[in-house]
Structures are given as C-alpha cells and as structure tokens.
Amino acid sequence: MRAIDLSIVTWRKSSYSNSDGGACLEVAAGLPSLVPVRDSKAPAHGTLLFEAASWAAFVTAVRRPV
C-alpha cells in the first residue's frame, strides 16, 4: 500500500459542527478517488480514507428522509 500525502489537502469542518467544539468531523477534498475524514478535536489521532464512491453513497443515505 502506498503512502498518501495529506499535507496538501484542505480540511473543512462539517456544517453540522457548532462553535462549542462538540463532536464533529472534518473532510478533505482534492484527492481524485479518496475522501479523507478525521476527528476535528483530535486530528493527530489519524485519518480514515474512503473511496469517493463509497463516501458519496454514505452521504446520500444519511441525507435520505426516514
């Protein structure tokens, strides 16, 4: 498995985050086939990498009304 340089990505906090620093995540764009995701409160603890298609399917599913 090759190493992926995440120092070049721009992280953005979830729009559902609040100014109190509650539980939230950050996602980064700029990688053509991957979506990096990390905990905004502890970014040094690691990053999860999702295939772009899998991330899109997840976001679609959580946006779907119940």
Gaussian input, Z-matrix of N, CA and C with variables (Angstrom, degrees):
# hf/3-21g

backbone

0 1
 N
 C     1     B1
 C     2     B2     1     A1
 N     3     B3     2     A2     1     D1
 C     4     B4     3     A3     2     D2
 C     5     B5     4     A4     3     D3
 N     6     B6     5     A5     4     D4
 C     7     B7     6     A6     5     D5
 C     8     B8     7     A7     6     D6
 N     9     B9     8     A8     7     D7
 C    10    B10     9     A9     8     D8
 C    11    B11    10    A10     9     D9
 N    12    B12    11    A11    10    D10
 C    13    B13    12    A12    11    D11
 C    14    B14    13    A13    12    D12
 N    15    B15    14    A14    13    D13
 C    16    B16    15    A15    14    D14
 C    17    B17    16    A16    15    D15
 N    18    B18    17    A17    16    D16
 C    19    B19    18    A18    17    D17
 C    20    B20    19    A19    18    D18
 N    21    B21    20    A20    19    D19
 C    22    B22    21    A21    20    D20
 C    23    B23    22    A22    21    D21
 N    24    B24    23    A23    22    D22
 C    25    B25    24    A24    23    D23
 C    26    B26    25    A25    24    D24
 N    27    B27    26    A26    25    D25
 C    28    B28    27    A27    26    D26
 C    29    B29    28    A28    27    D27
 N    30    B30    29    A29    28    D28
 C    31    B31    30    A30    29    D29
 C    32    B32    31    A31    30    D30
 N    33    B33    32    A32    31    D31
 C    34    B34    33    A33    32    D32
 C    35    B35    34    A34    33    D33
 N    36    B36    35    A35    34    D34
 C    37    B37    36    A36    35    D35
 C    38    B38    37    A37    36    D36
 N    39    B39    38    A38    37    D37
 C    40    B40    39    A39    38    D38
 C    41    B41    40    A40    39    D39
 N    42    B42    41    A41    40    D40
 C    43    B43    42    A42    41    D41
 C    44    B44    43    A43    42    D42
 N    45    B45    44    A44    43    D43
 C    46    B46    45    A45    44    D44
 C    47    B47    46    A46    45    D45
 N    48    B48    47    A47    46    D46
 C    49    B49    48    A48    47    D47
 C    50    B50    49    A49    48    D48
 N    51    B51    50    A50    49    D49
 C    52    B52    51    A51    50    D50
 C    53    B53    52    A52    51    D51
 N    54    B54    53    A53    52    D52
 C    55    B55    54    A54    53    D53
 C    56    B56    55    A55    54    D54
 N    57    B57    56    A56    55    D55
 C    58    B58    57    A57    56    D56
 C    59    B59    58    A58    57    D57
 N    60    B60    59    A59    58    D58
 C    61    B61    60    A60    59    D59
 C    62    B62    61    A61    60    D60
 N    63    B63    62    A62    61    D61
 C    64    B64    63    A63    62    D62
 C    65    B65    64    A64    63    D63
 N    66    B66    65    A65    64    D64
 C    67    B67    66    A66    65    D65
 C    68    B68    67    A67    66    D66
 N    69    B69    68    A68    67    D67
 C    70    B70    69    A69    68    D68
 C    71    B71    70    A70    69    D69
 N    72    B72    71    A71    70    D70
 C    73    B73    72    A72    71    D71
 C    74    B74    73    A73    72    D72
 N    75    B75    74    A74    73    D73
 C    76    B76    75    A75    74    D74
 C    77    B77    76    A76    75    D75
 N    78    B78    77    A77    76    D76
 C    79    B79    78    A78    77    D77
 C    80    B80    79    A79    78    D78
 N    81    B81    80    A80    79    D79
 C    82    B82    81    A81    80    D80
 C    83    B83    82    A82    81    D81
 N    84    B84    83    A83    82    D82
 C    85    B85    84    A84    83    D83
 C    86    B86    85    A85    84    D84
 N    87    B87    86    A86    85    D85
 C    88    B88    87    A87    86    D86
 C    89    B89    88    A88    87    D87
 N    90    B90    89    A89    88    D88
 C    91    B91    90    A90    89    D89
 C    92    B92    91    A91    90    D90
 N    93    B93    92    A92    91    D91
 C    94    B94    93    A93    92    D92
 C    95    B95    94    A94    93    D93
 N    96    B96    95    A95    94    D94
 C    97    B97    96    A96    95    D95
 C    98    B98    97    A97    96    D96
 N    99    B99    98    A98    97    D97
 C   100   B100    99    A99    98    D98
 C   101   B101   100   A100    99    D99
 N   102   B102   101   A101   100   D100
 C   103   B103   102   A102   101   D101
 C   104   B104   103   A103   102   D102
 N   105   B105   104   A104   103   D103
 C   106   B106   105   A105   104   D104
 C   107   B107   106   A106   105   D105
 N   108   B108   107   A107   106   D106
 C   109   B109   108   A108   107   D107
 C   110   B110   109   A109   108   D108
 N   111   B111   110   A110   109   D109
 C   112   B112   111   A111   110   D110
 C   113   B113   112   A112   111   D111
 N   114   B114   113   A113   112   D112
 C   115   B115   114   A114   113   D113
 C   116   B116   115   A115   114   D114
 N   117   B117   116   A116   115   D115
 C   118   B118   117   A117   116   D116
 C   119   B119   118   A118   117   D117
 N   120   B120   119   A119   118   D118
 C   121   B121   120   A120   119   D119
 C   122   B122   121   A121   120   D120
 N   123   B123   122   A122   121   D121
 C   124   B124   123   A123   122   D122
 C   125   B125   124   A124   123   D123
 N   126   B126   125   A125   124   D124
 C   127   B127   126   A126   125   D125
 C   128   B128   127   A127   126   D126
 N   129   B129   128   A128   127   D127
 C   130   B130   129   A129   128   D128
 C   131   B131   130   A130   129   D129
 N   132   B132   131   A131   130   D130
 C   133   B133   132   A132   131   D131
 C   134   B134   133   A133   132   D132
 N   135   B135   134   A134   133   D133
 C   136   B136   135   A135   134   D134
 C   137   B137   136   A136   135   D135
 N   138   B138   137   A137   136   D136
 C   139   B139   138   A138   137   D137
 C   140   B140   139   A139   138   D138
 N   141   B141   140   A140   139   D139
 C   142   B142   141   A141   140   D140
 C   143   B143   142   A142   141   D141
 N   144   B144   143   A143   142   D142
 C   145   B145   144   A144   143   D143
 C   146   B146   145   A145   144   D144
 N   147   B147   146   A146   145   D145
 C   148   B148   147   A147   146   D146
 C   149   B149   148   A148   147   D147
 N   150   B150   149   A149   148   D148
 C   151   B151   150   A150   149   D149
 C   152   B152   151   A151   150   D150
 N   153   B153   152   A152   151   D151
 C   154   B154   153   A153   152   D152
 C   155   B155   154   A154   153   D153
 N   156   B156   155   A155   154   D154
 C   157   B157   156   A156   155   D155
 C   158   B158   157   A157   156   D156
 N   159   B159   158   A158   157   D157
 C   160   B160   159   A159   158   D158
 C   161   B161   160   A160   159   D159
 N   162   B162   161   A161   160   D160
 C   163   B163   162   A162   161   D161
 C   164   B164   163   A163   162   D162
 N   165   B165   164   A164   163   D163
 C   166   B166   165   A165   164   D164
 C   167   B167   166   A166   165   D165
 N   168   B168   167   A167   166   D166
 C   169   B169   168   A168   167   D167
 C   170   B170   169   A169   168   D168
 N   171   B171   170   A170   169   D169
 C   172   B172   171   A171   170   D170
 C   173   B173   172   A172   171   D171
 N   174   B174   173   A173   172   D172
 C   175   B175   174   A174   173   D173
 C   176   B176   175   A175   174   D174
 N   177   B177   176   A176   175   D175
 C   178   B178   177   A177   176   D176
 C   179   B179   178   A178   177   D177
 N   180   B180   179   A179   178   D178
 C   181   B181   180   A180   179   D179
 C   182   B182   181   A181   180   D180
 N   183   B183   182   A182   181   D181
 C   184   B184   183   A183   182   D182
 C   185   B185   184   A184   183   D183
 N   186   B186   185   A185   184   D184
 C   187   B187   186   A186   185   D185
 C   188   B188   187   A187   186   D186
 N   189   B189   188   A188   187   D187
 C   190   B190   189   A189   188   D188
 C   191   B191   190   A190   189   D189
 N   192   B192   191   A191   190   D190
 C   193   B193   192   A192   191   D191
 C   194   B194   193   A193   192   D192
 N   195   B195   194   A194   193   D193
 C   196   B196   195   A195   194   D194
 C   197   B197   196   A196   195   D195

   B1=1.4404
   B2=1.5226
   B3=1.3111
   B4=1.4663
   B5=1.5218
   B6=1.3123
   B7=1.4627
   B8=1.5270
   B9=1.3115
   B10=1.4585
   B11=1.5238
   B12=1.3200
   B13=1.4608
   B14=1.5244
   B15=1.3177
   B16=1.4596
   B17=1.5246
   B18=1.3288
   B19=1.4601
   B20=1.5280
   B21=1.3179
   B22=1.4621
   B23=1.5273
   B24=1.3229
   B25=1.4647
   B26=1.5306
   B27=1.3151
   B28=1.4545
   B29=1.5172
   B30=1.3173
   B31=1.4573
   B32=1.5200
   B33=1.3325
   B34=1.4572
   B35=1.5231
   B36=1.3215
   B37=1.4506
   B38=1.5223
   B39=1.2883
   B40=1.4569
   B41=1.5262
   B42=1.3100
   B43=1.4647
   B44=1.5251
   B45=1.3124
   B46=1.4606
   B47=1.5275
   B48=1.3207
   B49=1.4582
   B50=1.5196
   B51=1.3145
   B52=1.4579
   B53=1.5199
   B54=1.3131
   B55=1.4642
   B56=1.5213
   B57=1.3278
   B58=1.4628
   B59=1.5195
   B60=1.3238
   B61=1.4553
   B62=1.5121
   B63=1.3079
   B64=1.4557
   B65=1.5196
   B66=1.3108
   B67=1.4607
   B68=1.5246
   B69=1.2997
   B70=1.4543
   B71=1.5228
   B72=1.2975
   B73=1.4506
   B74=1.5096
   B75=1.3167
   B76=1.4535
   B77=1.5153
   B78=1.3100
   B79=1.4562
   B80=1.5189
   B81=1.3072
   B82=1.4623
   B83=1.5141
   B84=1.3096
   B85=1.4605
   B86=1.5293
   B87=1.2962
   B88=1.4609
   B89=1.5128
   B90=1.3049
   B91=1.4554
   B92=1.5277
   B93=1.3114
   B94=1.4637
   B95=1.5258
   B96=1.2927
   B97=1.4635
   B98=1.5240
   B99=1.3312
   B100=1.4610
   B101=1.5178
   B102=1.3304
   B103=1.4609
   B104=1.5254
   B105=1.3387
   B106=1.4566
   B107=1.5280
   B108=1.3327
   B109=1.4549
   B110=1.5263
   B111=1.3462
   B112=1.4660
   B113=1.5187
   B114=1.3186
   B115=1.4615
   B116=1.5264
   B117=1.3232
   B118=1.4675
   B119=1.5228
   B120=1.3243
   B121=1.4632
   B122=1.5218
   B123=1.3058
   B124=1.4720
   B125=1.5251
   B126=1.3224
   B127=1.4603
   B128=1.5329
   B129=1.3117
   B130=1.4618
   B131=1.5293
   B132=1.3261
   B133=1.4649
   B134=1.5162
   B135=1.3112
   B136=1.4524
   B137=1.5162
   B138=1.3080
   B139=1.4481
   B140=1.5157
   B141=1.3109
   B142=1.4634
   B143=1.5135
   B144=1.3174
   B145=1.4630
   B146=1.5196
   B147=1.3218
   B148=1.4569
   B149=1.5182
   B150=1.3115
   B151=1.4611
   B152=1.5201
   B153=1.3243
   B154=1.4595
   B155=1.5282
   B156=1.3154
   B157=1.4669
   B158=1.5256
   B159=1.3172
   B160=1.4680
   B161=1.5230
   B162=1.3274
   B163=1.4625
   B164=1.5326
   B165=1.3205
   B166=1.4654
   B167=1.5247
   B168=1.3107
   B169=1.4671
   B170=1.5254
   B171=1.3198
   B172=1.4659
   B173=1.5219
   B174=1.3278
   B175=1.4672
   B176=1.5346
   B177=1.3084
   B178=1.4680
   B179=1.5187
   B180=1.3105
   B181=1.4662
   B182=1.5342
   B183=1.3237
   B184=1.4628
   B185=1.5169
   B186=1.2999
   B187=1.4764
   B188=1.5242
   B189=1.3183
   B190=1.4555
   B191=1.5260
   B192=1.3400
   B193=1.4675
   B194=1.5241
   B195=1.2971
   B196=1.4685
   B197=1.5032
   A1=108.88
   A2=116.55
   A3=119.30
   A4=110.67
   A5=116.22
   A6=121.35
   A7=109.33
   A8=115.91
   A9=121.13
   A10=107.89
   A11=115.94
   A12=121.66
   A13=109.66
   A14=117.05
   A15=121.62
   A16=112.40
   A17=117.33
   A18=119.81
   A19=111.38
   A20=117.29
   A21=120.53
   A22=113.54
   A23=117.52
   A24=119.96
   A25=110.95
   A26=115.80
   A27=122.12
   A28=107.83
   A29=115.42
   A30=121.23
   A31=109.63
   A32=116.43
   A33=120.78
   A34=108.43
   A35=114.94
   A36=121.11
   A37=109.49
   A38=115.98
   A39=122.13
   A40=110.34
   A41=116.18
   A42=120.52
   A43=111.37
   A44=118.32
   A45=122.19
   A46=112.04
   A47=118.13
   A48=121.66
   A49=109.71
   A50=115.28
   A51=118.75
   A52=109.67
   A53=116.55
   A54=120.54
   A55=112.81
   A56=118.09
   A57=121.77
   A58=112.64
   A59=117.56
   A60=120.39
   A61=113.07
   A62=117.12
   A63=121.36
   A64=111.78
   A65=115.11
   A66=120.88
   A67=109.54
   A68=117.12
   A69=120.46
   A70=109.70
   A71=114.64
   A72=119.12
   A73=110.42
   A74=114.44
   A75=121.95
   A76=107.99
   A77=115.61
   A78=121.66
   A79=107.80
   A80=115.58
   A81=120.38
   A82=109.54
   A83=114.65
   A84=121.04
   A85=108.00
   A86=116.18
   A87=119.51
   A88=114.50
   A89=117.24
   A90=120.14
   A91=107.08
   A92=118.09
   A93=120.21
   A94=115.97
   A95=118.68
   A96=118.80
   A97=113.55
   A98=117.35
   A99=121.05
   A100=111.45
   A101=115.75
   A102=121.72
   A103=107.57
   A104=117.82
   A105=120.90
   A106=110.36
   A107=116.32
   A108=123.06
   A109=107.73
   A110=116.40
   A111=119.64
   A112=110.15
   A113=116.06
   A114=123.67
   A115=107.54
   A116=117.36
   A117=119.96
   A118=112.78
   A119=118.07
   A120=121.37
   A121=112.53
   A122=116.68
   A123=120.41
   A124=110.26
   A125=117.60
   A126=119.94
   A127=114.26
   A128=117.23
   A129=120.21
   A130=112.41
   A131=117.76
   A132=120.87
   A133=113.70
   A134=117.44
   A135=119.25
   A136=113.26
   A137=113.63
   A138=122.28
   A139=109.26
   A140=115.98
   A141=120.95
   A142=107.76
   A143=116.38
   A144=121.27
   A145=108.93
   A146=115.82
   A147=121.88
   A148=109.44
   A149=116.58
   A150=119.26
   A151=106.84
   A152=117.16
   A153=121.45
   A154=111.78
   A155=118.14
   A156=121.07
   A157=111.52
   A158=117.18
   A159=120.69
   A160=110.90
   A161=116.95
   A162=120.75
   A163=109.87
   A164=117.38
   A165=121.08
   A166=110.81
   A167=117.00
   A168=120.66
   A169=110.70
   A170=117.64
   A171=121.59
   A172=110.72
   A173=117.55
   A174=121.58
   A175=110.05
   A176=117.12
   A177=120.92
   A178=111.08
   A179=116.63
   A180=121.38
   A181=111.73
   A182=118.41
   A183=119.86
   A184=111.87
   A185=117.81
   A186=120.80
   A187=111.90
   A188=116.22
   A189=121.23
   A190=109.82
   A191=117.71
   A192=119.31
   A193=111.33
   A194=115.15
   A195=121.17
   A196=110.14
   D1=135.05
   D2=-177.71
   D3=-88.42
   D4=153.12
   D5=177.20
   D6=-77.77
   D7=144.35
   D8=179.75
   D9=-114.41
   D10=126.38
   D11=-178.04
   D12=-81.72
   D13=105.18
   D14=-179.93
   D15=-92.99
   D16=1.99
   D17=179.44
   D18=-71.61
   D19=-13.92
   D20=-177.52
   D21=-96.71
   D22=-5.98
   D23=-176.91
   D24=-87.18
   D25=157.07
   D26=175.40
   D27=-106.82
   D28=120.81
   D29=-178.34
   D30=-87.27
   D31=144.84
   D32=172.88
   D33=-133.91
   D34=140.29
   D35=-178.45
   D36=-79.50
   D37=148.06
   D38=177.69
   D39=-54.99
   D40=141.96
   D41=178.17
   D42=-67.59
   D43=-13.01
   D44=178.10
   D45=-88.26
   D46=-2.05
   D47=178.96
   D48=-72.42
   D49=155.80
   D50=176.66
   D51=-120.06
   D52=171.69
   D53=-177.17
   D54=-75.42
   D55=-7.88
   D56=179.34
   D57=-78.91
   D58=-5.99
   D59=-179.42
   D60=77.78
   D61=28.68
   D62=179.97
   D63=-66.19
   D64=-177.50
   D65=-178.99
   D66=-62.06
   D67=118.65
   D68=179.58
   D69=-154.44
   D70=171.04
   D71=179.97
   D72=-131.05
   D73=164.69
   D74=176.29
   D75=-121.61
   D76=145.13
   D77=174.97
   D78=-124.11
   D79=156.61
   D80=179.12
   D81=-127.34
   D82=142.78
   D83=175.39
   D84=-107.81
   D85=173.08
   D86=175.38
   D87=111.34
   D88=-11.69
   D89=174.93
   D90=-103.33
   D91=125.78
   D92=-170.49
   D93=-61.20
   D94=-34.04
   D95=-174.23
   D96=-121.78
   D97=2.09
   D98=-177.48
   D99=-129.69
   D100=151.06
   D101=173.79
   D102=-123.16
   D103=108.82
   D104=175.99
   D105=-76.92
   D106=140.39
   D107=179.99
   D108=-135.40
   D109=136.39
   D110=178.69
   D111=-145.48
   D112=163.96
   D113=176.23
   D114=-77.87
   D115=122.51
   D116=-176.79
   D117=-66.95
   D118=-24.18
   D119=179.77
   D120=-82.05
   D121=-20.62
   D122=-177.58
   D123=-142.13
   D124=63.00
   D125=-175.24
   D126=-62.96
   D127=-24.29
   D128=-179.78
   D129=-76.01
   D130=-9.99
   D131=-177.70
   D132=-80.36
   D133=-1.84
   D134=175.14
   D135=125.51
   D136=169.01
   D137=-177.06
   D138=-133.25
   D139=138.40
   D140=172.22
   D141=-95.96
   D142=138.55
   D143=178.06
   D144=-113.29
   D145=124.80
   D146=178.28
   D147=-114.07
   D148=144.08
   D149=171.35
   D150=-63.01
   D151=141.99
   D152=-175.95
   D153=-56.09
   D154=-41.98
   D155=-179.66
   D156=-65.04
   D157=-38.60
   D158=178.28
   D159=-67.22
   D160=-41.25
   D161=178.56
   D162=-63.92
   D163=-43.18
   D164=179.06
   D165=-61.19
   D166=-41.27
   D167=178.38
   D168=-64.60
   D169=-40.54
   D170=177.76
   D171=-62.24
   D172=-48.73
   D173=-178.61
   D174=-62.06
   D175=-41.92
   D176=176.88
   D177=-59.94
   D178=-42.77
   D179=-178.23
   D180=-66.02
   D181=-41.75
   D182=-178.14
   D183=-75.61
   D184=-21.73
   D185=177.43
   D186=-82.03
   D187=-19.23
   D188=-177.17
   D189=-66.00
   D190=129.68
   D191=178.30
   D192=-65.20
   D193=148.47
   D194=-179.21
   D195=-87.90

